[in-house]
Amino acid sequence: MNDFVHLHVHSEYSLLDGLSKIPKLVSQAKIMGMKHLALTDHGSLYGAIKFYKECKQEGTNPIIGCEVYLAKRSLKDKETGKDNENYHLTVLATSYEGYKNLMKLVTIAHLEGFYYRPRIDKETLAKYAKDIIALSGCNSSEISKTLVEENLDKAKKLAIEYQQIFGRDNFFIEVQRHQFEKFKTAHEVGSEIYNELDRMAQEEKKNVEGAKKLSKLTNISMVATNDVHYVLASDAQAQDVIICIQTGKIISETKRLRMIDSPTFYLKSTQEMVELFEDIPSAITNTLEIAKKVNIEIPIGQVAFPSFEVPKQTTPDELLKELCYERIASRVDKVTPQIKERLDYELSIIAKKGYSTYFLVVADFVNWAREKAIISTTRGSASGSLVSLALGITTVNPLFFKLPFERFLNLYRPTLPDIDVDFADTRRDEVIEYVREKYGKDKVAQISTFGTMMARQAVRDVARVLDWPYTKADRIAKMIPFGPQCFSPCGWSCHCAKYTH
């Protein structure tokens, strides 16, 4: 029976820290017979939806969580020298409601608490703790640091405080074992690496022994985790390289973050975890008990447009049709039967898909910008829509240029069509502010994009970490052709569309 569930897992969305790609994480968990899996990236939910979809596809129960940064004082305190450091805490959503609370926590951490890291505080945790399970955290947590100091009384007070925040059955004492004692023997006694591993081994021992005492003292259950940063044990060296890229270090340096010295931060099997915690079997079985509490169903694919005010006794479909026929005459030389037929066709598709409000909203802010003399242009497949032309969203007559509407929208397209509108850089903020004010701040979001290293840059970065001469790295990088780049499974850089990473 598979009694262990990984509840502390980092993906590549723990930027330049985690190495694990989500599809590989989920597939490896399935290969090992695990029916549940958590994702707890540092201070973010960047990979949550991708993880959710991948888990659902593989028949795995997705446990969406986050390793949050907890301010030592208030999240509003940002004093140099006092608030630079923070604690870690592992939080897991048990339902869609919990997931929404998790999103609120992460949003507040970025918008209000950001100081070196996106931080929250206990007051904020208490406000959004519903349907969230918390684990006390890794060796950087508040309770762990207190246990290392062997201050059991303080640890007890903290544990009770967290229990009051999350609920009696929703707080657990987290324990980890990364075998620093075992791996220190690979280094010379007295060397910097040996001494550092010895220090971490002593701290980990104090932490686990202290956690046992704390659990008995408070009757709070323990839970075993592995601080997963890569999928396979063989990935340890690659993860060490990205750590060096993040910190600007060279791999041969000893005074740096060196997770490689204890290469145990991988997705361990149930058997490995059972053996590691054979003295605390309940810490293993409790992971499954937690996983059984989790049932997150995210309504993906549902369209949620902002509310667009229409005249009484009029529907968005009717208003859209009325506006199109009012305005089309000013957009074309002559309203021909062909134009009427195309308009009716497009409007029928838009109505059947339920997208009339979408067109009304886009037309509203595009025309507002035009009235304010803010330069804009619409690009992409929206130019194939006569409705877009009639509303002033585009300036291209699709009939004249023989542009098909179906490329933009058809009955069988499963996703929402996107209308890409570019505004003058110097006045783009005015448009965003208009939309926020009219439709509500909670209805407007700006989408983040992730910068990824293309093959040439990756070669240069890795070469720097390995302390290779720049000329050597540059020569290798220049052998890689320009254009779409990737490293295929066979190891060659290629242009083909077959491989996507």
C-alpha positions, -999 to 999 in steps of 0.1 A, spaced: 0 0 0 13 35 -9 10 53 24 33 83 16 24 115 -2 49 142 -11 36 174 4 66 197 0 76 199 -37 92 227 -58 90 229 -96 109 251 -121 84 279 -110 105 282 -79 126 303 -102 163 293 -106 159 271 -75 136 242 -84 146 221 -115 115 199 -118 93 203 -149 57 197 -139 49 170 -165 80 150 -154 71 155 -117 35 142 -122 45 113 -144 73 102 -120 48 103 -91 24 81 -111 52 57 -120 59 53 -83 23 45 -76 15 78 -59 -21 89 -63 -17 123 -47 10 150 -52 15 185 -39 31 216 -55 46 242 -30 67 266 -49 84 295 -31 61 324 -26 41 319 -58 13 299 -76 29 304 -110 27 267 -118 -6 259 -101 -29 256 -131 -4 237 -152 1 214 -123 -37 210 -118 -43 201 -154 -14 177 -156 -25 159 -124 -61 156 -137 -49 142 -170 -28 116 -152 -55 107 -126 -35 122 -97 -51 142 -69 -35 177 -72 -27 193 -38 -20 230 -46 1 247 -20 28 273 -15 59 276 7 51 311 19 75 337 33 64 348 68 75 383 80 91 382 114 70 413 123 42 428 103 42 425 65 41 463 64 74 465 84 103 470 59 132 483 79 167 476 67 185 453 91 153 442 108 130 429 81 154 414 56 150 379 69 118 358 71 104 324 81 91 297 58 57 280 62 41 253 40 4 258 33 -19 235 13 -54 242 0 -80 215 7 -108 229 -16 -115 255 -43 -123 279 -15 -89 272 1 -73 277 -33 -89 311 -36 -77 320 -1 -42 309 -11 -44 332 -41 -54 361 -19 -24 353 5 1 352 -24 -14 384 -40 -12 403 -7 24 390 -2 34 405 -36 14 437 -35 17 447 2 43 426 19 71 425 -7 105 433 8 133 411 -7 106 384 -8 68 383 -11 58 382 26 27 377 46 22 378 84 1 359 109 -27 384 109 -31 379 72 -29 342 76 -57 342 101 -79 362 78 -76 337 49 -70 304 67 -103 287 58 -98 254 40 -60 256 43 -38 231 60 -4 243 73 28 224 79 52 241 103 78 242 75 114 233 67 146 242 87 139 279 78 106 279 96 98 297 129 92 266 148 123 248 134 146 276 143 131 276 179 136 238 182 172 242 170 177 267 198 162 240 221 136 264 234 107 239 237 85 263 257 86 289 229 80 262 203 50 251 222 35 286 223 42 290 185 26 256 177 -6 265 197 -7 299 180 -5 283 145 -31 257 156 -54 285 166 -50 302 132 -56 271 110 -77 249 133 -70 220 155 -70 194 127 -53 216 101 -18 222 116 10 197 115 46 196 127 68 191 96 100 170 98 126 165 72 158 143 70 183 151 43 211 129 56 237 156 61 255 133 86 259 106 60 272 128 32 297 148 54 319 117 54 326 123 17 346 154 26 379 160 45 373 164 82 377 201 91 371 213 56 345 241 50 321 217 33 325 191 61 319 217 88 289 231 71 273 197 66 281 188 102 264 220 114 233 212 93 233 176 105 233 188 142 205 213 135 184 186 117 189 162 146 178 189 171 149 197 149 136 162 146 141 153 182 126 186 193 96 179 170 90 146 186 89 162 221 67 191 208 43 166 193 39 148 226 36 180 245 9 195 223 -7 164 208 -1 179 173 7 153 147 40 151 128 42 149 90 73 138 71 83 157 39 112 158 15 122 192 3 119 182 -34 137 204 -58 143 179 -87 127 148 -99 155 122 -100 186 118 -79 206 121 -111 193 157 -115 212 170 -85 241 184 -104 219 202 -129 200 218 -100 233 229 -85 241 247 -117 209 267 -117 215 276 -81 248 290 -92 232 309 -121 207 324 -96 234 335 -71 261 344 -95 285 319 -81 310 294 -96 304 258 -90 338 252 -74 332 278 -47 327 264 -12 310 295 4 277 293 -14 243 275 -13 254 239 -18 224 216 -19 245 193 -40 265 182 -9 235 163 2 219 152 -31 187 140 -15 163 167 -26 145 145 -52 111 128 -55 118 98 -32 98 66 -33 75 56 -6 100 29 5 128 54 8 107 77 29 94 49 51 130 37 58 141 73 65 113 78 91 111 42 105 112 56 140 82 79 133 58 58 112 29 81 119 47 110 102 45 89 70 8 78 73 -2 113 82 8 125 47 -19 103 33 -45 114 58 -38 150 48 -40 141 11 -74 125 17 -88 159 30 -79 175 -3 -104 178 -31 -98 208 -54 -121 214 -84 -111 245 -103 -138 256 -128 -114 259 -157 -128 269 -191 -157 289 -178 -160 323 -194 -162 352 -168 -167 385 -186 -169 418 -167 -204 432 -164 -213 455 -193 -242 478 -187 -269 476 -215 -302 494 -218 -332 480 -200 -350 452 -219 -319 448 -241 -295 419 -242 -258 421 -250 -265 402 -282 -291 427 -293 -269 457 -284 -240 443 -303 -261 438 -334 -276 473 -331 -241 489 -327 -227 470 -357 -255 480 -381 -253 516 -368 -216 519 -373 -208 497 -403 -218 524 -428 -190 547 -416 -164 519 -419 -170 508 -455 -178 526 -487 -211 508 -492 -231 484 -471 -236 456 -497 -257 424 -493 -224 406 -489 -215 428 -459 -249 423 -443 -246 385 -448 -211 384 -433 -222 406 -403 -252 384 -396 -231 353 -399 -204 366 -375 -230 379 -350 -248 345 -349 -215 327 -341 -206 353 -314 -241 350 -299 -239 312 -299 -205 312 -282 -217 338 -257 -190 363 -265 -211 394 -272 -201 411 -239 -164 405 -248 -167 425 -280 -186 452 -263 -160 456 -236 -131 457 -260 -148 481 -283 -155 503 -253 -119 508 -242 -105 510 -278 -130 537 -287 -123 555 -254 -86 555 -262 -93 569 -297 -114 597 -282 -85 606 -259 -61 606 -289 -42 576 -276 -27 558 -306 -36 521 -308 -36 493 -333 -51 458 -333 -32 429 -347 -37 392 -352 -66 372 -364 -92 397 -351 -86 415 -384 -107 387 -399 -138 399 -382 -162 424 -398 -178 429 -364 -144 441 -351 -143 466 -380 -178 478 -374 -171 485 -337 -139 503 -344 -117 476 -328 -99 471 -362 -94 492 -393 -92 464 -418 -120 452 -441 -118 414 -440 -139 411 -472 -116 433 -492 -86 413 -481 -104 379 -481 -97 372 -445 -117 343 -430 -136 349 -398 -132 312 -388 -95 317 -382 -105 341 -354 -136 324 -341 -157 294 -350 -182 272 -332 -156 245 -327 -129 266 -312 -126 255 -275 -108 286 -262 -117 323 -261 -105 343 -290 -79 369 -281 -80 405 -295 -45 419 -292 -45 457 -290 -13 477 -287 -14 512 -272 12 539 -272 38 531 -245 36 565 -230 -2 564 -225 -9 527 -220 -14 532 -182 -43 556 -189 -62 529 -207 -55 503 -179 -67 528 -153 -99 535 -173 -107 498 -175 -99 493 -138 -122 522 -128 -151 512 -151 -151 475 -146 -136 471 -112 -100 465 -100 -109 429 -92 -119 423 -128 -86 435 -144 -53 416 -144 -20 421 -160 -5 389 -173 31 380 -163 55 364 -188 85 343 -179 119 349 -195 134 316 -205 170 309 -214 174 300 -251 200 274 -260 228 300 -267 223 318 -235 220 286 -215 254 274 -228 270 307 -219 255 307 -184 264 271 -177 299 277 -190 303 307 -166 292 285 -137 317 259 -147 344 286 -149 352 280 -185 370 307 -205 345 331 -222 360 324 -256 354 287 -253 318 292 -242 312 318 -269 326 295 -296 302 267 -285 272 290 -283 278 303 -318 276 268 -332 239 268 -322 219 284 -351 196 314 -345 158 309 -345 136 287 -323 160 267 -302 157 237 -279 177 207 -268 160 176 -282 159 143 -263 188 131 -285 209 159 -272 211 180 -303 200 216 -307 173 217 -333 148 239 -350 120 213 -353 86 219 -338 85 183 -327 102 190 -293 88 216 -270 103 222 -236 
